[in-house]
Amino acid sequence: MGKVYRGNSRSALGEGSVRTMGSVTAIFTAENRIHPAAEAILQEAITQGWSDPTKLHHSSRRLGQLLSEAHASFSRSLQIPAESIHFLGEPTLGFHLGANGFTPSGETYLPATSRQEAFAATSSRQAQTLPVDLQGEWVIPAGEREDLLIIQTVNLETGAICPDASHFQGDLFVDSTSDPLGKIPENWSAALWDSVSWQGPRGLGIFALKDHTRWTNPLPHNDHRVVPGGANPALVIASAVALEASIAERRTSQDNLQEFNTYIRTYITSEIGDVDIASPISGAPHLLSFSFLYVQAEQLVDDMEKRGFSIDSGSACISANIEASHVLAAMGRLTHGNIRLRLYPSTTREDIEGLLKNLKDLVEEQRRSP
């Protein structure tokens, strides 16, 4: 994919730019800025991407070649056949395609910690919600050939990893929008990814179908296309570059991420206290969710932002989310005072220490307030 741009893939803003946004110096939110490798080529990809790749003009043929390279790149990175890949301009539309493209005469199953989009996509049928325990673990049913199971490779909030689903007998729709490195079972039927999860450009999803024979397009259509219209070619090209870079960085930083994860757990337990850690120790090391007693999460998020640290929350009464996290509620965890962190390959020990010191100060300040 490097052929589309000239020069070095690093952003002109410098190596540290991925962690700098305005006054924020350390980003721990689920959505970071676009990866520098993709940012460096995006403008040229936009220039290249104005043509119609189906036509015979030189520019069209060139764009068609770049999109073919992107398909091959995604195939290698996600370890799925290139011919199964379809690009979506609206990633969440993939939940409808995956859940309703299969019309099981049997049961539809999904765990209680699934994304809200998965519940919305199955609202027209009586899907069985599978209970989870305090660690976010759940039991996958054996199923029958006419059943459908929707799984999430890695839970976006807690990092809990999906149990082995290789024994399920029906169709398997895999939600991998949280983590591109989440393992896809060999018996998958359909799968979904979101470019944002690997610091690719926003507005691009990848929907994959392993076997078209059991799937029927649930959208109004008058041709054989799996997805309506298409995605912006520039986003496809830039996203493929971002995915390659992110996977390479993650693989070389796994030990550091695990070390940081352990350090954070130890610190918030011993130095801050009265904390409920929802993320299982066996979960993905780059994701952490924990809740502090006697703390207002909204205020904590705002105060941390003022100190240069961007974090997420799944608590009730925060901006744009008036309900508590359904994931924490399903696990039986504390739903107030919740903080969610995502660790990146660019995260440093200095970032972690600064984050924890400020968390401790602000939590203690809130707890002292009447």
Secondary structure, 3 states (H helix, E strand, C coil): CHHHCCCCCCCCCCHHHHHCECCECEECCCCCCCCHHHHHHHHHHHHHCCCCCCCCCHHHHHHHHHHHHHHHHHHHHHCCCHHHEEEECCCCHHHHHHHHCCCCCCCEEEECCCCHHHHHHCCCCCCEEECCCCCCCCCCCCCCCCCEEEEECECCCCCCECCCCCCCCCEEEEECCCCCCCCCCCCCCEEEEEHHHHCCCCCCEEEEECCHHHCCCCCCCCCCCCCCCCCCHHHHHHHHHHHHHHHHHHHHHHHHHHHHHHHHHHHHHHHHCCEEECCCCCCCCCEEEEEECCCCHHHHHHHHHHCCEECECCCCCECCECCCCHHHHHHCCCCCCEEEEECCCCCCHHHHHHHHHHHHHHHHHHHHCC
